[in-house]
Amino acid sequence: MIKIIALFTILLGSFSVSAEYRAYQYIVKSNDPYAVATQAKAQYIVSTLNPQMYKSYHGGSFVSVDLLRTWICPGYTGRGQKICDHPYDKEIPVQ
């Protein structure tokens, strides 16, 4: 029985676990009629919230959220970690 538990522990410990998350880039505009007076401008936003969640969390019908692009990031966003950059934004050195 002890051999089975030891074998199970070794097999369980040998698996590597990797996490990933999806990042979204939006252009967000205000639909607030009073925002015209304050001249609110469109903003580029990178978030881990999908389009529906972002819109409902940040103003509902008062904001317009247009998805520009999305990508997968390795790791996780816990503990205030920065969202990874889009893979195509990284420059490849010319040799």
C-alpha positions as a Markdown table, in Angstrom:
| # | Residue | x | y | z |
|---|---|---|---|---|
| 1 | Met | 0.0 | 0.0 | 0.0 |
| 2 | Ile | 2.8 | 2.4 | 0.8 |
| 3 | Lys | 4.4 | 1.7 | -2.6 |
| 4 | Ile | 1.2 | 2.6 | -4.3 |
| 5 | Ile | 1.0 | 5.9 | -2.4 |
| 6 | Ala | 4.6 | 6.7 | -3.1 |
| 7 | Leu | 4.1 | 5.9 | -6.8 |
| 8 | Phe | 1.0 | 8.1 | -6.9 |
| 9 | Thr | 2.9 | 10.9 | -5.2 |
| 10 | Ile | 5.7 | 10.7 | -7.7 |
| 11 | Leu | 3.4 | 10.7 | -10.7 |
| 12 | Leu | 1.3 | 13.5 | -9.4 |
| 13 | Gly | 4.4 | 15.6 | -8.7 |
| 14 | Ser | 5.9 | 15.0 | -12.1 |
| 15 | Phe | 3.1 | 16.8 | -14.0 |
| 16 | Ser | 3.7 | 20.5 | -14.7 |
| 17 | Val | 0.8 | 22.9 | -14.6 |
| 18 | Ser | 0.7 | 26.0 | -16.7 |
| 19 | Ala | -1.9 | 28.7 | -16.6 |
| 20 | Glu | -3.0 | 31.1 | -19.3 |
| 21 | Tyr | -5.5 | 33.8 | -19.8 |
| 22 | Arg | -7.0 | 35.8 | -22.6 |
| 23 | Ala | -6.2 | 39.5 | -23.0 |
| 24 | Tyr | -8.5 | 41.9 | -25.0 |
| 25 | Gln | -7.7 | 45.3 | -26.5 |
| 26 | Tyr | -10.7 | 47.7 | -26.9 |
| 27 | Ile | -11.4 | 51.2 | -28.0 |
| 28 | Val | -13.8 | 52.7 | -25.5 |
| 29 | Lys | -15.9 | 55.7 | -26.2 |
| 30 | Ser | -18.4 | 57.5 | -24.0 |
| 31 | Asn | -22.1 | 57.5 | -25.0 |
| 32 | Asp | -23.0 | 59.9 | -22.2 |
| 33 | Pro | -24.8 | 63.0 | -23.6 |
| 34 | Tyr | -23.2 | 65.1 | -20.9 |
| 35 | Ala | -19.7 | 63.9 | -21.9 |
| 36 | Val | -19.9 | 66.0 | -25.1 |
| 37 | Ala | -19.6 | 69.1 | -22.9 |
| 38 | Thr | -16.5 | 67.7 | -21.2 |
| 39 | Gln | -15.0 | 66.5 | -24.6 |
| 40 | Ala | -14.4 | 62.9 | -23.4 |
| 41 | Lys | -12.2 | 61.2 | -25.9 |
| 42 | Ala | -11.9 | 57.5 | -27.0 |
| 43 | Gln | -9.3 | 55.4 | -25.2 |
| 44 | Tyr | -7.4 | 52.3 | -26.0 |
| 45 | Ile | -7.8 | 49.8 | -23.2 |
| 46 | Val | -6.2 | 46.4 | -22.6 |
| 47 | Ser | -8.1 | 44.2 | -20.1 |
| 48 | Thr | -8.7 | 40.6 | -19.2 |
| 49 | Leu | -12.5 | 41.2 | -19.1 |
| 50 | Asn | -14.4 | 40.0 | -22.2 |
| 51 | Pro | -16.5 | 42.6 | -24.1 |
| 52 | Gln | -19.8 | 42.0 | -22.3 |
| 53 | Met | -18.2 | 42.0 | -18.8 |
| 54 | Tyr | -16.1 | 45.1 | -19.6 |
| 55 | Lys | -19.1 | 47.1 | -20.8 |
| 56 | Ser | -21.4 | 46.1 | -17.9 |
| 57 | Tyr | -18.6 | 46.8 | -15.3 |
| 58 | His | -17.6 | 50.2 | -16.7 |
| 59 | Gly | -20.8 | 51.9 | -17.5 |
| 60 | Gly | -23.3 | 49.7 | -19.4 |
| 61 | Ser | -25.2 | 51.7 | -22.0 |
| 62 | Phe | -23.1 | 54.9 | -21.3 |
| 63 | Val | -20.0 | 53.4 | -23.0 |
| 64 | Ser | -19.3 | 51.9 | -26.4 |
| 65 | Val | -16.8 | 49.1 | -26.4 |
| 66 | Asp | -15.3 | 48.0 | -29.8 |
| 67 | Leu | -13.0 | 45.0 | -29.7 |
| 68 | Leu | -9.8 | 45.5 | -31.7 |
| 69 | Arg | -7.8 | 42.3 | -31.0 |
| 70 | Thr | -7.3 | 39.5 | -28.5 |
| 71 | Trp | -4.5 | 37.1 | -27.6 |
| 72 | Ile | -3.5 | 34.5 | -25.1 |
| 73 | Cys | -1.0 | 35.2 | -22.3 |
| 74 | Pro | 0.9 | 32.7 | -20.3 |
| 75 | Gly | 0.7 | 32.8 | -16.5 |
| 76 | Tyr | -1.9 | 34.6 | -14.5 |
| 77 | Thr | -2.9 | 38.2 | -13.5 |
| 78 | Gly | -3.0 | 37.6 | -9.8 |
| 79 | Arg | -1.2 | 39.9 | -7.3 |
| 80 | Gly | -1.4 | 42.9 | -9.6 |
| 81 | Gln | 0.8 | 41.5 | -12.4 |
| 82 | Lys | 0.9 | 43.4 | -15.7 |
| 83 | Ile | -1.1 | 42.0 | -18.6 |
| 84 | Cys | 1.3 | 40.7 | -21.3 |
| 85 | Asp | 1.9 | 42.6 | -24.5 |
| 86 | His | 0.5 | 41.5 | -27.8 |
| 87 | Pro | 2.9 | 39.0 | -29.5 |
| 88 | Tyr | 3.0 | 41.1 | -32.7 |
| 89 | Asp | 4.0 | 44.2 | -30.8 |
| 90 | Lys | 7.4 | 42.8 | -30.0 |
| 91 | Glu | 10.1 | 43.9 | -32.4 |
| 92 | Ile | 12.2 | 41.2 | -34.1 |
| 93 | Pro | 15.8 | 42.3 | -34.6 |
| 94 | Val | 16.9 | 42.4 | -38.2 |
| 95 | Gln | 20.1 | 40.5 | -38.8 |
